[in-house]
Amino acid sequence: MKAIQLTNGFGLEELTMTELDKPTPGPKEVLIRMRAASLNYRDLMVLSGVMPVDIKFPFIPLSDGAGEVVAVGQGVTRIHVGNRVAGNLQQRFLAGNPRAEVLADSLGGPLNGVAAEYVVLHEDGVVPIPDHLTYEEASTLPIAALTAWSMLIEYGGLQAGDTVLLQGTGGVSIFGLQFSLMTGARVIITSSSNAKLERAKALGAWQTINYSEVPDWDQKALELTDGGVDHVLDVGGAATMVKSINALRTGGTLSMVGFLSGLTIPEYDVTSILQKAATVRGSQVGNRDHFEKMNRAIAHHRLHPVIDRVFPLDRIGEAFALLAEGKQYFGKIVVQI
Ligand SMILES: NC(=O)c1ccc[n+]([C@@H]2O[C@H](COP(=O)([O-])OP(=O)(O)OC[C@H]3O[C@@H](n4cnc5c(N)ncnc54)[C@H](OP(=O)(O)O)[C@@H]3O)[C@@H](O)[C@H]2O)c1
């Protein structure tokens, strides 16, 4: 079978198409013919060697994939041959709150990932995907969609009538937009591009702010809402967190998801968190239980993920170059396998 591997070391230039033996599923394992994978910022960090995960070379990258189960090992009962499935990023995070021991085993680092024609996973680590989705669409669910779903719906308790502030038009934020609308919440979304803001508006955003033209977007959000938003999904990190707290209403929730602008805020006065009585919650994607609930909602609402571009597997380098460039896409980047 064909697979993409890092054979000798880190770096996008080290990605190589290799020929490997087709794996065989052991007890409680399933063999998946992978059809599509989506790219995440996490994959870029793993490939670059900056993510603190213990990689063994040769290593198969990519965390998020979807495909069809073509064989099952002894004792498999949850999943059947012919099921269309996606892998859950954290293979042992099945339910409940995040715990250190279940967050460690993640696909695409430290575990081998899904950039291969055939992948073997434990039956507990896969989730059936909604029937109306293509494999390309379903491949976007495990990280970007599940993160937005977990933070807004499961932990955030988002309700109809709430106002959500989303940052930028990448994978997590566009799923955040779709799930907020599904719930009956209204959305303020920011972007560095007016053209992308128009697309977000067409998808249903209530208000848009260009964060390059309006650096005080937190003040703008306060004005628009007469006192602040109920929930901010923060993907910016260092450059956005303080403003995200400013944009909250008293008693609002900040979900810290990303760090696209960096991880460190040199000096920070915590007063605003106290004054706002804010809830600040860090994200570690989500558990299988939440993944299944999300898929049920996606199926009921016939929601389609927003994919910007699909690349063939042998052009994965171009797909990563697009991701690394940062702002040249809207929603998700996918590779066909
Ligand atoms: N902790 C978790 O559970 C978890 C899960 C998923 C993702 N993440 C992290 O969350 C972040 C976002 O992930 P993603 O997959 O959505 O990324 P993405 O698809 O690569 O998002 C890129 C977009 O983010 C926007 N952006 C970049 N810098 C920004 C800034 N300073 N302020 C506001 N928007 C900015 C830009 O939007 P415009 O082009 O519209 O300006 C850019 O196009 C990444 O850091 C990722 O590693 C964490």
PDBQT file of the ligand as one rigid body, heavy atoms in Angstrom, charges set to zero:
ROOT
HETATM    1  N1  LIG A 401      -6.496  22.966  21.716  1.00  0.00    +0.000 N 
HETATM    2  C1  LIG A 401      -7.253  22.345  20.839  1.00  0.00    +0.000 C 
HETATM    3  O1  LIG A 401      -8.062  21.486  21.193  1.00  0.00    +0.000 OA
HETATM    4  C2  LIG A 401      -7.142  22.711  19.401  1.00  0.00    +0.000 A 
HETATM    5  C3  LIG A 401      -7.938  22.068  18.450  1.00  0.00    +0.000 A 
HETATM    6  C4  LIG A 401      -7.908  22.516  17.132  1.00  0.00    +0.000 A 
HETATM    7  C5  LIG A 401      -7.063  23.561  16.788  1.00  0.00    +0.000 A 
HETATM    8  N2  LIG A 401      -6.274  24.124  17.724  1.00  0.00    +0.000 N 
HETATM    9  C6  LIG A 401      -5.433  25.280  17.408  1.00  0.00    +0.000 C 
HETATM   10  O2  LIG A 401      -6.326  26.350  17.094  1.00  0.00    +0.000 OA
HETATM   11  C7  LIG A 401      -5.744  27.199  16.125  1.00  0.00    +0.000 C 
HETATM   12  C8  LIG A 401      -6.700  27.308  14.965  1.00  0.00    +0.000 C 
HETATM   13  O3  LIG A 401      -6.844  26.057  14.331  1.00  0.00    +0.000 OA
HETATM   14  P1  LIG A 401      -7.517  25.972  12.906  1.00  0.00    +0.000 P 
HETATM   15  O4  LIG A 401      -7.418  24.560  12.482  1.00  0.00    +0.000 OA
HETATM   16  O5  LIG A 401      -8.832  26.646  12.900  1.00  0.00    +0.000 OA
HETATM   17  O6  LIG A 401      -6.461  26.836  12.087  1.00  0.00    +0.000 OA
HETATM   18  P2  LIG A 401      -6.503  27.354  10.605  1.00  0.00    +0.000 P 
HETATM   19  O7  LIG A 401      -7.596  26.667   9.859  1.00  0.00    +0.000 OA
HETATM   20  O8  LIG A 401      -5.127  27.223  10.086  1.00  0.00    +0.000 OA
HETATM   21  O9  LIG A 401      -6.877  28.889  10.802  1.00  0.00    +0.000 OA
HETATM   22  C9  LIG A 401      -6.193  29.858  10.094  1.00  0.00    +0.000 C 
HETATM   23  C10 LIG A 401      -6.950  31.181  10.194  1.00  0.00    +0.000 C 
HETATM   24  O10 LIG A 401      -6.879  31.719  11.503  1.00  0.00    +0.000 OA
HETATM   25  C11 LIG A 401      -7.010  33.130  11.417  1.00  0.00    +0.000 C 
HETATM   26  N3  LIG A 401      -5.982  33.801  12.233  1.00  0.00    +0.000 N 
HETATM   27  C12 LIG A 401      -4.642  33.663  12.169  1.00  0.00    +0.000 A 
HETATM   28  N4  LIG A 401      -4.050  34.494  13.067  1.00  0.00    +0.000 NA
HETATM   29  C13 LIG A 401      -5.059  35.153  13.693  1.00  0.00    +0.000 A 
HETATM   30  C14 LIG A 401      -5.111  36.167  14.689  1.00  0.00    +0.000 A 
HETATM   31  N5  LIG A 401      -4.001  36.663  15.248  1.00  0.00    +0.000 N 
HETATM   32  N6  LIG A 401      -6.322  36.605  15.067  1.00  0.00    +0.000 NA
HETATM   33  C15 LIG A 401      -7.450  36.114  14.542  1.00  0.00    +0.000 A 
HETATM   34  N7  LIG A 401      -7.473  35.177  13.570  1.00  0.00    +0.000 NA
HETATM   35  C16 LIG A 401      -6.275  34.708  13.162  1.00  0.00    +0.000 A 
HETATM   36  C17 LIG A 401      -6.835  33.513   9.955  1.00  0.00    +0.000 C 
HETATM   37  O11 LIG A 401      -8.133  33.885   9.481  1.00  0.00    +0.000 OA
HETATM   38  P3  LIG A 401      -8.325  35.034   8.384  1.00  0.00    +0.000 P 
HETATM   39  O12 LIG A 401      -7.534  34.583   7.185  1.00  0.00    +0.000 OA
HETATM   40  O13 LIG A 401      -9.783  35.044   8.160  1.00  0.00    +0.000 OA
HETATM   41  O14 LIG A 401      -7.779  36.297   8.989  1.00  0.00    +0.000 OA
HETATM   42  C18 LIG A 401      -6.342  32.231   9.314  1.00  0.00    +0.000 C 
HETATM   43  O15 LIG A 401      -6.801  32.079   7.995  1.00  0.00    +0.000 OA
HETATM   44  C19 LIG A 401      -4.384  26.600  15.827  1.00  0.00    +0.000 C 
HETATM   45  O16 LIG A 401      -3.439  27.221  16.676  1.00  0.00    +0.000 OA
HETATM   46  C20 LIG A 401      -4.545  25.137  16.204  1.00  0.00    +0.000 C 
HETATM   47  O17 LIG A 401      -3.320  24.518  16.525  1.00  0.00    +0.000 OA
HETATM   48  C21 LIG A 401      -6.291  23.717  19.018  1.00  0.00    +0.000 A 
ENDROOT
TORSDOF 0
